[in-house]
């Protein structure tokens, strides 16, 4: 199993990014999927999750109303749309499922003016 996260970058506060998580040797449609992030010096934290059908989602309070998780099972990909980004969103973002698979490299998101 391999997860490849992409779409990160350097943006200014208030801007948006869409992260992608492409999976190989793994069928995204068969599992709930999760986005995590890890900021420097902090533990990895759960940001959002989506059920197998996409009908149920969860968001951490810190991102609720700004981030949207979605999935495209045909593309075997999960997305995280991040709007109104804040400096405190700066972190490396990862995707995974349960039971946990090997972590990918993540994608760096930096929000700074």
C-alpha positions in Angstrom: 0.0 0.0 0.0 1.3 3.5 -0.8 -0.3 6.8 -0.2 1.0 9.8 -2.2 -0.1 13.2 -1.0 0.2 16.3 -3.1 -1.1 19.8 -3.6 0.6 21.6 -0.8 2.5 24.8 -1.1 3.1 28.3 0.3 0.0 30.5 0.4 -1.1 33.7 2.1 -3.7 33.8 4.9 -7.2 33.6 3.5 -6.2 31.7 0.4 -7.1 28.1 -0.6 -5.5 24.8 -1.5 -6.8 21.4 -2.5 -4.8 18.4 -1.4 -4.9 15.1 -3.1 -4.2 11.6 -1.7 -3.6 9.0 -4.4 -3.5 5.4 -3.4 -1.7 2.5 -5.0 -2.1 -1.2 -4.3 -5.1 -0.1 -2.2 -8.8 0.4 -3.0 -9.9 3.6 -1.5 -13.6 2.8 -2.1 -13.5 0.0 0.5 -12.3 2.1 3.4 -13.0 5.1 5.5 -10.2 7.6 4.8 -8.6 10.2 7.0 -6.5 13.4 6.7 -4.0 14.1 9.4 -1.5 17.0 9.9 1.7 17.4 11.9 3.1 20.8 12.7 6.7 21.3 13.8 7.1 20.2 17.4 3.6 18.9 17.7 1.9 15.5 17.5 0.1 14.3 14.5 -3.5 15.3 14.7 -6.7 14.1 12.9 -8.1 16.8 10.6 -10.9 15.2 8.8 -12.4 11.8 7.9 -14.9 10.5 5.4 -16.9 7.3 5.5 -16.9 4.6 2.8 -19.9 6.0 1.1 -18.9 9.6 1.6 -22.2 10.2 3.5 -20.5 10.8 6.9 -17.7 13.2 7.5 -15.8 14.5 10.5 -13.8 17.6 11.0 -11.7 18.8 13.8 -13.1 21.9 15.5 -10.1 24.0 14.3 -11.0 23.4 10.6 -14.8 23.0 10.7 -16.5 25.2 8.2 -13.2 25.8 6.3 -12.1 22.4 5.1 -14.0 19.8 3.0 -13.0 16.2 2.6 -14.2 14.3 -0.4 -13.5 11.2 -2.3 -13.4 10.1 -6.0 -13.5 6.3 -5.9 -13.2 6.1 -9.6 -9.8 7.9 -9.4 -8.9 6.0 -6.2 -8.2 9.5 -4.6 -9.2 11.4 -1.6 -9.2 15.2 -1.5 -9.0 17.9 1.2 -10.2 21.3 0.1 -8.9 24.0 2.4 -10.4 27.4 2.4 -9.6 30.5 4.4 -6.3 29.2 5.4 -4.6 30.5 8.6 -1.0 30.5 9.7 -1.9 27.8 12.3 -2.8 25.4 9.5 0.9 25.2 8.6 1.9 21.6 8.8 2.7 18.5 6.8 -0.6 16.8 5.7 -1.0 13.1 5.4 -3.8 10.6 4.5 -4.3 7.2 5.8 -7.0 4.6 6.7 -7.7 2.1 9.5 -6.1 -0.2 10.3 -3.2 2.1 9.7 -1.1 1.6 6.6 2.5 2.9 6.1 2.5 6.7 6.1 3.3 8.5 2.9 5.7 11.5 2.6 3.0 14.0 3.2 2.6 17.3 1.6 3.8 20.6 3.1 1.3 23.4 3.6 2.7 26.7 4.7 0.4 29.7 5.4 2.4 32.9 5.7 2.2 36.5 4.7 
